[in-house]
Amino acid sequence: MSKFTIDRSVKILRRTPSTLKAMLSGLSGEWTIENDSEDQWSAFDVVGHLIHGEETDWIPRAKIILSRVENPVFEPFDRFAQMELSKGKRIDELLDRFAQLRLLNLDKLTSLKLTEAELDLKGMHPELGEVDLRQLIATWVVHDLNHISQIARILSGKYADEVGPWKAYLSVLK
């Protein structure tokens, strides 16, 4: 039996904005914007990425699946669009925007009152191939948790050297 339910998913998805706000609101750019390496996102970048996903990924793709068109192919998702879209903004602006968009998207999701048959409907991911609506929504949940973990690692990494020998006990720094 599947562990997936819309209600269980929404419980996590609803908490992500407040979790991120508690972690990041009011922190200086040293914590939220500065990167420790060129190839690593900042916490600011991650929040921008989540906003872009709210605007172009989860609900738009669900609508493609539910439209039952003959060829339900998703538009490719630009995983780096936030680098340009977030320029000139403050972390608190991004956190507020993310919270607004998430609330709207969860209202849309819950208003669909999806059936098991609808959760089995398929769409075509441009890289991964055929996926169903259940997988899309489950991925939305895990995507949030993945990025919360990523932000915790980014923030922890700011003190990676300062913790001294305790680093051996702190798996977040590995």
VMD Tcl script that builds the backbone (N, CA, C; Angstrom):
set m [mol new atoms 522]
animate dup $m
set s [atomselect $m all]
$s set {name element resname resid chain x y z} {
  {N N MET 1 A 0.842 -1.188 0.000}
  {CA C MET 1 A 0.000 0.000 0.000}
  {C C MET 1 A 0.887 1.252 0.000}
  {N N SER 2 A 0.509 2.209 -0.789}
  {CA C SER 2 A 1.270 3.444 -0.920}
  {C C SER 2 A 1.187 4.280 0.359}
  {N N LYS 3 A 2.286 4.880 0.716}
  {CA C LYS 3 A 2.309 5.793 1.856}
  {C C LYS 3 A 1.881 7.195 1.445}
  {N N PHE 4 A 1.762 7.409 0.134}
  {CA C PHE 4 A 1.453 8.725 -0.400}
  {C C PHE 4 A -0.013 9.073 -0.211}
  {N N THR 5 A -0.261 10.282 0.281}
  {CA C THR 5 A -1.592 10.875 0.235}
  {C C THR 5 A -1.414 12.374 -0.005}
  {N N ILE 6 A -2.423 12.978 -0.567}
  {CA C ILE 6 A -2.394 14.422 -0.772}
  {C C ILE 6 A -2.316 15.123 0.589}
  {N N ASP 7 A -3.103 14.670 1.555}
  {CA C ASP 7 A -3.107 15.311 2.874}
  {C C ASP 7 A -1.726 15.273 3.522}
  {N N ARG 8 A -1.065 14.128 3.465}
  {CA C ARG 8 A 0.289 14.024 4.036}
  {C C ARG 8 A 1.248 14.940 3.297}
  {N N SER 9 A 1.104 15.025 2.001}
  {CA C SER 9 A 1.979 15.883 1.198}
  {C C SER 9 A 1.781 17.351 1.556}
  {N N VAL 10 A 0.525 17.761 1.645}
  {CA C VAL 10 A 0.217 19.157 1.943}
  {C C VAL 10 A 0.752 19.555 3.318}
  {N N LYS 11 A 0.746 18.633 4.266}
  {CA C LYS 11 A 1.258 18.955 5.606}
  {C C LYS 11 A 2.724 19.378 5.558}
  {N N ILE 12 A 3.504 18.751 4.728}
  {CA C ILE 12 A 4.911 19.161 4.571}
  {C C ILE 12 A 4.991 20.423 3.725}
  {N N LEU 13 A 4.327 20.414 2.578}
  {CA C LEU 13 A 4.418 21.560 1.662}
  {C C LEU 13 A 3.972 22.865 2.327}
  {N N ARG 14 A 3.001 22.786 3.202}
  {CA C ARG 14 A 2.500 23.984 3.892}
  {C C ARG 14 A 3.528 24.534 4.880}
  {N N ARG 15 A 4.395 23.685 5.417}
  {CA C ARG 15 A 5.353 24.103 6.435}
  {C C ARG 15 A 6.649 24.690 5.868}
  {N N THR 16 A 6.947 24.418 4.627}
  {CA C THR 16 A 8.227 24.841 4.079}
  {C C THR 16 A 8.439 26.356 4.156}
  {N N PRO 17 A 7.481 27.191 3.755}
  {CA C PRO 17 A 7.733 28.633 3.842}
  {C C PRO 17 A 8.060 29.110 5.262}
  {N N SER 18 A 7.333 28.638 6.258}
  {CA C SER 18 A 7.607 29.090 7.632}
  {C C SER 18 A 8.928 28.517 8.148}
  {N N THR 19 A 9.273 27.320 7.713}
  {CA C THR 19 A 10.568 26.742 8.083}
  {C C THR 19 A 11.702 27.598 7.540}
  {N N LEU 20 A 11.598 27.963 6.265}
  {CA C LEU 20 A 12.645 28.778 5.653}
  {C C LEU 20 A 12.683 30.176 6.259}
  {N N LYS 21 A 11.525 30.720 6.551}
  {CA C LYS 21 A 11.472 32.049 7.171}
  {C C LYS 21 A 12.170 32.006 8.536}
  {N N ALA 22 A 11.913 30.974 9.322}
  {CA C ALA 22 A 12.554 30.842 10.631}
  {C C ALA 22 A 14.074 30.686 10.486}
  {N N MET 23 A 14.506 29.987 9.457}
  {CA C MET 23 A 15.939 29.757 9.252}
  {C C MET 23 A 16.666 30.996 8.734}
  {N N LEU 24 A 16.011 31.792 7.880}
  {CA C LEU 24 A 16.739 32.786 7.095}
  {C C LEU 24 A 16.345 34.237 7.290}
  {N N SER 25 A 15.135 34.494 7.731}
  {CA C SER 25 A 14.654 35.878 7.809}
  {C C SER 25 A 15.541 36.714 8.725}
  {N N GLY 26 A 15.926 37.879 8.214}
  {CA C GLY 26 A 16.711 38.811 9.003}
  {C C GLY 26 A 18.201 38.516 9.057}
  {N N LEU 27 A 18.638 37.433 8.443}
  {CA C LEU 27 A 20.076 37.143 8.439}
  {C C LEU 27 A 20.785 38.033 7.423}
  {N N SER 28 A 22.033 38.324 7.704}
  {CA C SER 28 A 22.831 39.156 6.805}
  {C C SER 28 A 23.217 38.372 5.551}
  {N N GLY 29 A 23.688 39.114 4.570}
  {CA C GLY 29 A 24.168 38.510 3.332}
  {C C GLY 29 A 25.328 37.560 3.544}
  {N N GLU 30 A 26.083 37.741 4.638}
  {CA C GLU 30 A 27.164 36.794 4.940}
  {C C GLU 30 A 26.609 35.386 5.104}
  {N N TRP 31 A 25.410 35.287 5.656}
  {CA C TRP 31 A 24.770 33.989 5.854}
  {C C TRP 31 A 23.975 33.545 4.624}
  {N N THR 32 A 23.300 34.492 3.978}
  {CA C THR 32 A 22.321 34.093 2.966}
  {C C THR 32 A 22.780 34.221 1.520}
  {N N ILE 33 A 23.720 35.126 1.250}
  {CA C ILE 33 A 24.089 35.384 -0.140}
  {C C ILE 33 A 25.484 34.882 -0.491}
  {N N GLU 34 A 26.420 35.037 0.417}
  {CA C GLU 34 A 27.801 34.661 0.115}
  {C C GLU 34 A 27.923 33.145 -0.054}
  {N N ASN 35 A 28.654 32.768 -1.089}
  {CA C ASN 35 A 28.923 31.354 -1.374}
  {C C ASN 35 A 30.312 30.991 -0.872}
  {N N ASP 36 A 30.456 29.751 -0.455}
  {CA C ASP 36 A 31.775 29.274 -0.057}
  {C C ASP 36 A 32.572 28.785 -1.253}
  {N N SER 37 A 31.893 28.518 -2.362}
  {CA C SER 37 A 32.586 28.112 -3.583}
  {C C SER 37 A 31.743 28.518 -4.786}
  {N N GLU 38 A 32.396 28.633 -5.916}
  {CA C GLU 38 A 31.735 29.056 -7.158}
  {C C GLU 38 A 30.586 28.137 -7.577}
  {N N ASP 39 A 30.742 26.835 -7.342}
  {CA C ASP 39 A 29.757 25.875 -7.832}
  {C C ASP 39 A 28.674 25.538 -6.803}
  {N N GLN 40 A 28.624 26.289 -5.717}
  {CA C GLN 40 A 27.619 26.048 -4.682}
  {C C GLN 40 A 26.599 27.184 -4.668}
  {N N TRP 41 A 25.331 26.828 -4.536}
  {CA C TRP 41 A 24.292 27.841 -4.390}
  {C C TRP 41 A 24.354 28.419 -2.988}
  {N N SER 42 A 23.886 29.651 -2.865}
  {CA C SER 42 A 23.685 30.259 -1.552}
  {C C SER 42 A 22.258 29.942 -1.093}
  {N N ALA 43 A 21.969 30.230 0.164}
  {CA C ALA 43 A 20.597 30.069 0.658}
  {C C ALA 43 A 19.650 30.959 -0.155}
  {N N PHE 44 A 20.105 32.152 -0.506}
  {CA C PHE 44 A 19.343 33.081 -1.341}
  {C C PHE 44 A 18.993 32.430 -2.679}
  {N N ASP 45 A 19.968 31.770 -3.301}
  {CA C ASP 45 A 19.743 31.088 -4.576}
  {C C ASP 45 A 18.705 29.980 -4.442}
  {N N VAL 46 A 18.770 29.240 -3.346}
  {CA C VAL 46 A 17.829 28.134 -3.133}
  {C C VAL 46 A 16.407 28.662 -3.021}
  {N N VAL 47 A 16.210 29.735 -2.268}
  {CA C VAL 47 A 14.861 30.301 -2.136}
  {C C VAL 47 A 14.371 30.809 -3.492}
  {N N GLY 48 A 15.235 31.438 -4.260}
  {CA C GLY 48 A 14.864 31.876 -5.606}
  {C C GLY 48 A 14.464 30.704 -6.485}
  {N N HIS 49 A 15.190 29.609 -6.357}
  {CA C HIS 49 A 14.878 28.389 -7.109}
  {C C HIS 49 A 13.495 27.853 -6.717}
  {N N LEU 50 A 13.191 27.870 -5.435}
  {CA C LEU 50 A 11.885 27.399 -4.976}
  {C C LEU 50 A 10.759 28.283 -5.523}
  {N N ILE 51 A 10.990 29.580 -5.585}
  {CA C ILE 51 A 10.000 30.495 -6.162}
  {C C ILE 51 A 9.767 30.158 -7.633}
  {N N HIS 52 A 10.850 29.979 -8.365}
  {CA C HIS 52 A 10.719 29.652 -9.786}
  {C C HIS 52 A 9.938 28.344 -9.975}
  {N N GLY 53 A 10.172 27.383 -9.107}
  {CA C GLY 53 A 9.422 26.129 -9.157}
  {C C GLY 53 A 7.938 26.333 -8.906}
  {N N GLU 54 A 7.614 27.197 -7.965}
  {CA C GLU 54 A 6.204 27.487 -7.688}
  {C C GLU 54 A 5.533 28.123 -8.898}
  {N N GLU 55 A 6.277 28.940 -9.620}
  {CA C GLU 55 A 5.704 29.650 -10.761}
  {C C GLU 55 A 5.605 28.781 -12.013}
  {N N THR 56 A 6.544 27.872 -12.204}
  {CA C THR 56 A 6.626 27.197 -13.508}
  {C C THR 56 A 6.645 25.676 -13.474}
  {N N ASP 57 A 6.705 25.072 -12.299}
  {CA C ASP 57 A 6.908 23.627 -12.274}
  {C C ASP 57 A 5.706 22.843 -11.756}
  {N N TRP 58 A 5.471 22.804 -10.491}
  {CA C TRP 58 A 4.577 21.824 -9.864}
  {C C TRP 58 A 3.136 21.906 -10.356}
  {N N ILE 59 A 2.479 23.014 -10.153}
  {CA C ILE 59 A 1.077 23.129 -10.566}
  {C C ILE 59 A 0.955 23.183 -12.087}
  {N N PRO 60 A 1.806 23.933 -12.795}
  {CA C PRO 60 A 1.700 23.888 -14.266}
  {C C PRO 60 A 1.850 22.471 -14.835}
  {N N ARG 61 A 2.750 21.684 -14.275}
  {CA C ARG 61 A 2.911 20.314 -14.761}
  {C C ARG 61 A 1.720 19.440 -14.370}
  {N N ALA 62 A 1.191 19.659 -13.186}
  {CA C ALA 62 A -0.006 18.916 -12.787}
  {C C ALA 62 A -1.155 19.216 -13.747}
  {N N LYS 63 A -1.282 20.481 -14.143}
  {CA C LYS 63 A -2.345 20.860 -15.081}
  {C C LYS 63 A -2.140 20.201 -16.443}
  {N N ILE 64 A -0.903 20.077 -16.870}
  {CA C ILE 64 A -0.623 19.386 -18.139}
  {C C ILE 64 A -1.094 17.939 -18.048}
  {N N ILE 65 A -0.754 17.277 -16.946}
  {CA C ILE 65 A -1.177 15.882 -16.759}
  {C C ILE 65 A -2.704 15.790 -16.743}
  {N N LEU 66 A -3.332 16.654 -15.987}
  {CA C LEU 66 A -4.793 16.595 -15.829}
  {C C LEU 66 A -5.555 17.030 -17.078}
  {N N SER 67 A -4.878 17.718 -17.982}
  {CA C SER 67 A -5.546 18.158 -19.219}
  {C C SER 67 A -5.861 16.983 -20.133}
  {N N ARG 68 A -5.170 15.879 -19.916}
  {CA C ARG 68 A -5.376 14.648 -20.689}
  {C C ARG 68 A -5.184 14.861 -22.186}
  {N N VAL 69 A -4.301 15.789 -22.519}
  {CA C VAL 69 A -3.956 15.985 -23.927}
  {C C VAL 69 A -3.231 14.740 -24.425}
  {N N GLU 70 A -3.203 14.579 -25.718}
  {CA C GLU 70 A -2.616 13.372 -26.298}
  {C C GLU 70 A -1.126 13.231 -26.000}
  {N N ASN 71 A -0.401 14.332 -26.013}
  {CA C ASN 71 A 1.038 14.285 -25.779}
  {C C ASN 71 A 1.381 15.239 -24.626}
  {N N PRO 72 A 1.233 14.784 -23.360}
  {CA C PRO 72 A 1.401 15.678 -22.211}
  {C C PRO 72 A 2.877 15.873 -21.822}
  {N N VAL 73 A 3.604 16.604 -22.662}
  {CA C VAL 73 A 5.035 16.824 -22.436}
  {C C VAL 73 A 5.230 18.102 -21.620}
  {N N PHE 74 A 6.057 18.016 -20.585}
  {CA C PHE 74 A 6.358 19.173 -19.749}
  {C C PHE 74 A 7.369 20.068 -20.450}
  {N N GLU 75 A 7.238 21.363 -20.209}
  {CA C GLU 75 A 8.262 22.311 -20.625}
  {C C GLU 75 A 9.512 22.031 -19.784}
  {N N PRO 76 A 10.688 22.129 -20.381}
  {CA C PRO 76 A 11.909 21.960 -19.566}
  {C C PRO 76 A 11.942 23.019 -18.461}
  {N N PHE 77 A 12.442 22.637 -17.304}
  {CA C PHE 77 A 12.549 23.525 -16.153}
  {C C PHE 77 A 13.970 24.065 -16.083}
  {N N ASP 78 A 14.102 25.370 -16.058}
  {CA C ASP 78 A 15.413 26.012 -15.960}
  {C C ASP 78 A 15.814 26.049 -14.490}
  {N N ARG 79 A 16.680 25.143 -14.090}
  {CA C ARG 79 A 17.075 25.020 -12.688}
  {C C ARG 79 A 17.957 26.170 -12.210}
  {N N PHE 80 A 18.322 27.067 -13.115}
  {CA C PHE 80 A 19.193 28.180 -12.742}
  {C C PHE 80 A 18.559 29.542 -13.029}
  {N N ALA 81 A 17.291 29.574 -13.370}
  {CA C ALA 81 A 16.608 30.831 -13.716}
  {C C ALA 81 A 16.641 31.840 -12.578}
  {N N GLN 82 A 16.678 31.357 -11.343}
  {CA C GLN 82 A 16.656 32.254 -10.193}
  {C C GLN 82 A 17.878 33.168 -10.146}
  {N N MET 83 A 18.964 32.768 -10.773}
  {CA C MET 83 A 20.170 33.591 -10.731}
  {C C MET 83 A 19.894 34.966 -11.326}
  {N N GLU 84 A 19.067 35.017 -12.331}
  {CA C GLU 84 A 18.699 36.288 -12.955}
  {C C GLU 84 A 17.434 36.875 -12.303}
  {N N LEU 85 A 16.448 36.015 -12.044}
  {CA C LEU 85 A 15.153 36.485 -11.544}
  {C C LEU 85 A 15.212 37.091 -10.137}
  {N N SER 86 A 16.184 36.687 -9.330}
  {CA C SER 86 A 16.266 37.155 -7.943}
  {C C SER 86 A 17.187 38.359 -7.768}
  {N N LYS 87 A 17.864 38.751 -8.824}
  {CA C LYS 87 A 18.815 39.869 -8.720}
  {C C LYS 87 A 18.141 41.116 -8.165}
  {N N GLY 88 A 18.854 41.785 -7.238}
  {CA C GLY 88 A 18.367 43.043 -6.681}
  {C C GLY 88 A 17.343 42.898 -5.581}
  {N N LYS 89 A 17.002 41.680 -5.213}
  {CA C LYS 89 A 16.000 41.465 -4.172}
  {C C LYS 89 A 16.700 41.137 -2.846}
  {N N ARG 90 A 15.963 41.256 -1.766}
  {CA C ARG 90 A 16.455 40.894 -0.434}
  {C C ARG 90 A 15.889 39.520 -0.061}
  {N N ILE 91 A 16.560 38.825 0.828}
  {CA C ILE 91 A 16.108 37.488 1.229}
  {C C ILE 91 A 14.696 37.534 1.796}
  {N N ASP 92 A 14.366 38.566 2.575}
  {CA C ASP 92 A 13.017 38.643 3.148}
  {C C ASP 92 A 11.947 38.826 2.071}
  {N N GLU 93 A 12.272 39.538 0.993}
  {CA C GLU 93 A 11.342 39.662 -0.135}
  {C C GLU 93 A 11.092 38.298 -0.767}
  {N N LEU 94 A 12.174 37.544 -0.958}
  {CA C LEU 94 A 12.039 36.215 -1.560}
  {C C LEU 94 A 11.228 35.290 -0.665}
  {N N LEU 95 A 11.484 35.332 0.626}
  {CA C LEU 95 A 10.741 34.472 1.553}
  {C C LEU 95 A 9.249 34.801 1.532}
  {N N ASP 96 A 8.919 36.089 1.492}
  {CA C ASP 96 A 7.504 36.488 1.431}
  {C C ASP 96 A 6.864 36.045 0.118}
  {N N ARG 97 A 7.578 36.229 -0.980}
  {CA C ARG 97 A 7.051 35.820 -2.303}
  {C C ARG 97 A 6.828 34.311 -2.345}
  {N N PHE 98 A 7.786 33.568 -1.833}
  {CA C PHE 98 A 7.650 32.111 -1.802}
  {C C PHE 98 A 6.421 31.705 -0.990}
  {N N ALA 99 A 6.235 32.311 0.168}
  {CA C ALA 99 A 5.087 31.975 1.017}
  {C C ALA 99 A 3.769 32.271 0.297}
  {N N GLN 100 A 3.692 33.407 -0.402}
  {CA C GLN 100 A 2.474 33.764 -1.146}
  {C C GLN 100 A 2.185 32.746 -2.246}
  {N N LEU 101 A 3.206 32.445 -3.030}
  {CA C LEU 101 A 3.023 31.501 -4.136}
  {C C LEU 101 A 2.655 30.110 -3.632}
  {N N ARG 102 A 3.299 29.670 -2.573}
  {CA C ARG 102 A 3.007 28.337 -2.041}
  {C C ARG 102 A 1.582 28.250 -1.560}
  {N N LEU 103 A 1.101 29.269 -0.875}
  {CA C LEU 103 A -0.285 29.272 -0.396}
  {C C LEU 103 A -1.255 29.163 -1.576}
  {N N LEU 104 A -1.017 29.942 -2.612}
  {CA C LEU 104 A -1.871 29.877 -3.809}
  {C C LEU 104 A -1.825 28.490 -4.438}
  {N N ASN 105 A -0.643 27.922 -4.556}
  {CA C ASN 105 A -0.513 26.607 -5.192}
  {C C ASN 105 A -1.140 25.500 -4.356}
  {N N LEU 106 A -1.037 25.586 -3.055}
  {CA C LEU 106 A -1.684 24.567 -2.227}
  {C C LEU 106 A -3.201 24.703 -2.276}
  {N N ASP 107 A -3.685 25.911 -2.381}
  {CA C ASP 107 A -5.134 26.096 -2.574}
  {C C ASP 107 A -5.569 25.449 -3.889}
  {N N LYS 108 A -4.782 25.655 -4.940}
  {CA C LYS 108 A -5.095 25.037 -6.238}
  {C C LYS 108 A -5.054 23.517 -6.128}
  {N N LEU 109 A -4.013 22.997 -5.493}
  {CA C LEU 109 A -3.864 21.547 -5.365}
  {C C LEU 109 A -5.029 20.937 -4.598}
  {N N THR 110 A -5.361 21.487 -3.460}
  {CA C THR 110 A -6.429 20.897 -2.651}
  {C C THR 110 A -7.804 21.064 -3.296}
  {N N SER 111 A -7.973 22.140 -4.064}
  {CA C SER 111 A -9.266 22.343 -4.727}
  {C C SER 111 A -9.498 21.324 -5.846}
  {N N LEU 112 A -8.449 20.683 -6.322}
  {CA C LEU 112 A -8.598 19.680 -7.378}
  {C C LEU 112 A -9.293 18.413 -6.899}
  {N N LYS 113 A -9.198 18.145 -5.587}
  {CA C LYS 113 A -9.811 16.936 -5.006}
  {C C LYS 113 A -9.479 15.707 -5.866}
  {N N LEU 114 A -8.190 15.472 -5.998}
  {CA C LEU 114 A -7.699 14.424 -6.896}
  {C C LEU 114 A -8.130 13.029 -6.478}
  {N N THR 115 A -8.507 12.243 -7.451}
  {CA C THR 115 A -8.876 10.842 -7.233}
  {C C THR 115 A -7.657 9.958 -7.471}
  {N N GLU 116 A -7.741 8.728 -7.046}
  {CA C GLU 116 A -6.655 7.771 -7.300}
  {C C GLU 116 A -6.412 7.618 -8.800}
  {N N ALA 117 A -7.487 7.599 -9.559}
  {CA C ALA 117 A -7.342 7.468 -11.016}
  {C C ALA 117 A -6.602 8.671 -11.597}
  {N N GLU 118 A -6.896 9.850 -11.101}
  {CA C GLU 118 A -6.194 11.043 -11.599}
  {C C GLU 118 A -4.725 11.035 -11.189}
  {N N LEU 119 A -4.432 10.538 -9.994}
  {CA C LEU 119 A -3.040 10.455 -9.545}
  {C C LEU 119 A -2.223 9.494 -10.404}
  {N N ASP 120 A -2.907 8.574 -11.073}
  {CA C ASP 120 A -2.234 7.623 -11.967}
  {C C ASP 120 A -2.016 8.167 -13.376}
  {N N LEU 121 A -2.604 9.332 -13.689}
  {CA C LEU 121 A -2.427 9.916 -15.026}
  {C C LEU 121 A -0.968 10.265 -15.257}
  {N N LYS 122 A -0.552 10.208 -16.514}
  {CA C LYS 122 A 0.854 10.352 -16.871}
  {C C LYS 122 A 1.142 11.653 -17.606}
  {N N GLY 123 A 2.370 12.096 -17.423}
  {CA C GLY 123 A 2.941 13.193 -18.183}
  {C C GLY 123 A 4.327 12.766 -18.637}
  {N N MET 124 A 4.929 13.556 -19.504}
  {CA C MET 124 A 6.244 13.205 -20.037}
  {C C MET 124 A 7.265 14.270 -19.634}
  {N N HIS 125 A 8.186 13.865 -18.764}
  {CA C HIS 125 A 9.275 14.744 -18.351}
  {C C HIS 125 A 10.317 14.753 -19.469}
  {N N PRO 126 A 10.855 15.930 -19.829}
  {CA C PRO 126 A 11.780 15.997 -20.966}
  {C C PRO 126 A 13.070 15.206 -20.785}
  {N N GLU 127 A 13.478 14.929 -19.552}
  {CA C GLU 127 A 14.699 14.155 -19.309}
  {C C GLU 127 A 14.428 12.778 -18.718}
  {N N LEU 128 A 13.416 12.675 -17.869}
  {CA C LEU 128 A 13.172 11.448 -17.111}
  {C C LEU 128 A 12.165 10.504 -17.759}
  {N N GLY 129 A 11.437 10.996 -18.736}
  {CA C GLY 129 A 10.429 10.164 -19.388}
  {C C GLY 129 A 9.101 10.214 -18.663}
  {N N GLU 130 A 8.349 9.126 -18.761}
  {CA C GLU 130 A 6.988 9.089 -18.242}
  {C C GLU 130 A 6.962 9.111 -16.710}
  {N N VAL 131 A 6.125 9.995 -16.188}
  {CA C VAL 131 A 5.901 10.108 -14.742}
  {C C VAL 131 A 4.400 10.267 -14.515}
  {N N ASP 132 A 3.951 9.883 -13.322}
  {CA C ASP 132 A 2.533 10.098 -13.032}
  {C C ASP 132 A 2.364 11.247 -12.046}
  {N N LEU 133 A 1.135 11.678 -11.878}
  {CA C LEU 133 A 0.835 12.831 -11.036}
  {C C LEU 133 A 1.233 12.570 -9.585}
  {N N ARG 134 A 1.046 11.362 -9.108}
  {CA C ARG 134 A 1.433 11.002 -7.747}
  {C C ARG 134 A 2.941 11.221 -7.560}
  {N N GLN 135 A 3.724 10.784 -8.545}
  {CA C GLN 135 A 5.175 10.961 -8.466}
  {C C GLN 135 A 5.553 12.437 -8.487}
  {N N LEU 136 A 4.858 13.217 -9.297}
  {CA C LEU 136 A 5.129 14.651 -9.366}
  {C C LEU 136 A 4.907 15.307 -8.002}
  {N N ILE 137 A 3.805 15.003 -7.365}
  {CA C ILE 137 A 3.489 15.623 -6.074}
  {C C ILE 137 A 4.433 15.113 -4.985}
  {N N ALA 138 A 4.727 13.824 -4.991}
  {CA C ALA 138 A 5.679 13.281 -4.024}
  {C C ALA 138 A 7.056 13.926 -4.202}
  {N N THR 139 A 7.433 14.171 -5.450}
  {CA C THR 139 A 8.711 14.820 -5.725}
  {C C THR 139 A 8.707 16.253 -5.221}
  {N N TRP 140 A 7.588 16.926 -5.328}
  {CA C TRP 140 A 7.460 18.294 -4.810}
  {C C TRP 140 A 7.794 18.307 -3.310}
  {N N VAL 141 A 7.253 17.344 -2.568}
  {CA C VAL 141 A 7.500 17.245 -1.130}
  {C C VAL 141 A 8.982 16.992 -0.862}
  {N N VAL 142 A 9.542 15.996 -1.514}
  {CA C VAL 142 A 10.936 15.630 -1.268}
  {C C VAL 142 A 11.881 16.734 -1.757}
  {N N HIS 143 A 11.503 17.418 -2.831}
  {CA C HIS 143 A 12.275 18.559 -3.325}
  {C C HIS 143 A 12.375 19.624 -2.232}
  {N N ASP 144 A 11.265 19.937 -1.571}
  {CA C ASP 144 A 11.300 20.887 -0.458}
  {C C ASP 144 A 12.259 20.426 0.625}
  {N N LEU 145 A 12.103 19.185 1.056}
  {CA C LEU 145 A 12.941 18.663 2.141}
  {C C LEU 145 A 14.410 18.635 1.741}
  {N N ASN 146 A 14.672 18.311 0.488}
  {CA C ASN 146 A 16.039 18.319 -0.021}
  {C C ASN 146 A 16.652 19.715 0.093}
  {N N HIS 147 A 15.881 20.737 -0.278}
  {CA C HIS 147 A 16.423 22.091 -0.247}
  {C C HIS 147 A 16.510 22.653 1.177}
  {N N ILE 148 A 15.644 22.228 2.072}
  {CA C ILE 148 A 15.796 22.607 3.481}
  {C C ILE 148 A 17.110 22.032 4.012}
  {N N SER 149 A 17.357 20.779 3.685}
  {CA C SER 149 A 18.621 20.137 4.071}
  {C C SER 149 A 19.817 20.846 3.448}
  {N N GLN 150 A 19.684 21.220 2.191}
  {CA C GLN 150 A 20.760 21.928 1.498}
  {C C GLN 150 A 21.073 23.247 2.202}
  {N N ILE 151 A 20.047 23.994 2.576}
  {CA C ILE 151 A 20.254 25.266 3.268}
  {C C ILE 151 A 20.940 25.027 4.608}
  {N N ALA 152 A 20.530 23.998 5.335}
  {CA C ALA 152 A 21.188 23.679 6.609}
  {C C ALA 152 A 22.672 23.378 6.384}
  {N N ARG 153 A 22.991 22.655 5.306}
  {CA C ARG 153 A 24.398 22.358 4.998}
  {C C ARG 153 A 25.163 23.626 4.629}
  {N N ILE 154 A 24.520 24.514 3.842}
  {CA C ILE 154 A 25.165 25.774 3.443}
  {C C ILE 154 A 25.480 26.606 4.690}
  {N N LEU 155 A 24.497 26.769 5.554}
  {CA C LEU 155 A 24.700 27.566 6.758}
  {C C LEU 155 A 25.739 26.922 7.677}
  {N N SER 156 A 25.658 25.630 7.852}
  {CA C SER 156 A 26.625 24.919 8.693}
  {C C SER 156 A 28.040 25.065 8.151}
  {N N GLY 157 A 28.153 25.032 6.843}
  {CA C GLY 157 A 29.463 25.140 6.207}
  {C C GLY 157 A 30.171 26.447 6.507}
  {N N LYS 158 A 29.432 27.472 6.891}
  {CA C LYS 158 A 30.050 28.765 7.237}
  {C C LYS 158 A 30.974 28.632 8.442}
  {N N TYR 159 A 30.710 27.640 9.294}
  {CA C TYR 159 A 31.533 27.431 10.489}
  {C C TYR 159 A 32.268 26.089 10.441}
  {N N ALA 160 A 32.442 25.546 9.269}
  {CA C ALA 160 A 33.077 24.230 9.141}
  {C C ALA 160 A 34.457 24.189 9.769}
  {N N ASP 161 A 35.243 25.216 9.599}
  {CA C ASP 161 A 36.586 25.237 10.177}
  {C C ASP 161 A 36.558 25.614 11.654}
  {N N GLU 162 A 35.621 26.460 12.020}
  {CA C GLU 162 A 35.562 26.973 13.384}
  {C C GLU 162 A 35.172 25.925 14.424}
  {N N VAL 163 A 34.529 24.848 14.028}
  {CA C VAL 163 A 34.106 23.840 15.013}
  {C C VAL 163 A 35.264 22.952 15.470}
  {N N GLY 164 A 36.388 23.089 14.798}
  {CA C GLY 164 A 37.562 22.324 15.205}
  {C C GLY 164 A 37.343 20.827 15.113}
  {N N PRO 165 A 37.801 20.099 16.131}
  {CA C PRO 165 A 37.739 18.636 16.068}
  {C C PRO 165 A 36.324 18.066 16.103}
  {N N TRP 166 A 35.334 18.867 16.521}
  {CA C TRP 166 A 33.951 18.372 16.538}
  {C C TRP 166 A 33.437 18.079 15.133}
  {N N LYS 167 A 34.116 18.577 14.141}
  {CA C LYS 167 A 33.718 18.330 12.756}
  {C C LYS 167 A 33.532 16.830 12.491}
  {N N ALA 168 A 34.332 16.021 13.155}
  {CA C ALA 168 A 34.241 14.562 13.006}
  {C C ALA 168 A 32.878 14.025 13.431}
  {N N TYR 169 A 32.175 14.741 14.300}
  {CA C TYR 169 A 30.864 14.300 14.792}
  {C C TYR 169 A 29.691 14.949 14.080}
  {N N LEU 170 A 29.968 15.900 13.193}
  {CA C LEU 170 A 28.900 16.689 12.594}
  {C C LEU 170 A 28.698 16.277 11.128}
  {N N SER 171 A 27.778 15.347 10.917}
  {CA C SER 171 A 27.555 14.803 9.571}
  {C C SER 171 A 27.111 15.861 8.571}
  {N N VAL 172 A 26.524 16.949 9.045}
  {CA C VAL 172 A 26.077 18.007 8.131}
  {C C VAL 172 A 27.268 18.658 7.415}
  {N N LEU 173 A 28.458 18.508 7.962}
  {CA C LEU 173 A 29.659 19.106 7.368}
  {C C LEU 173 A 30.402 18.154 6.455}
  {N N LYS 174 A 29.890 16.972 6.245}
  {CA C LYS 174 A 30.570 16.009 5.374}
  {C C LYS 174 A 30.103 16.141 3.951}
}
mol reanalyze $m
mol bondsrecalc $m
mol representation Tube
mol addrep $m
